[in-house]
Amino acid sequence: MRQVKHLLEGKGNAVYTITPEAPVLDAIRMMAEHSVGALPVMRGEVLAGIVTERDYARKVILKGHSSRETPVSDIMTPAPTSVGPATTVDECMRLCTELRVRHLPVLETNKLVGIVSIGDLVKAVIDDQAAEIDHLQRYIAG
């Protein structure tokens, strides 16, 4: 069973973060620049929250707030659900489904070491299923 640490090995541990005091506009620019849909919000070395494109759409755009003047702390999800490197892909999929989230920060001894998205998880499941199908076809073929 694949674990989060295997996903991070494949995709790398690069994590782009932002501070709670930063303007939302900076967060959106950073997400666009790095083609990511979420940023962990860090107070020094501590995970304070997570901000997503969905947060921006629902809490800034729809409410008519200013992206330049609104701090990330006003729209972030505080204390997001996180996982550890040994968490299985299946457990992550369950969390994403039950909690209706698309991103899970990965913490190891309270230190941010990565982030996995629902896209990473779906890709892992598809890859595992393809490998299993290939194995079964070889077995049947003899």
Secondary structure, 3 states (H helix, E strand, C coil): CCEHHHHHHHHCCCCCCECCCCEHHHHHHHHHHHCCCEEEEEECCEEEEEEEHHHHHHHHHCCCCCCCCCEHHHHCEECCCCECCCCEHHHHHHHHHHHCCCEEEEEECCEEEEEEEHHHHHHHHHHHHHHHHHHHHHHHHC
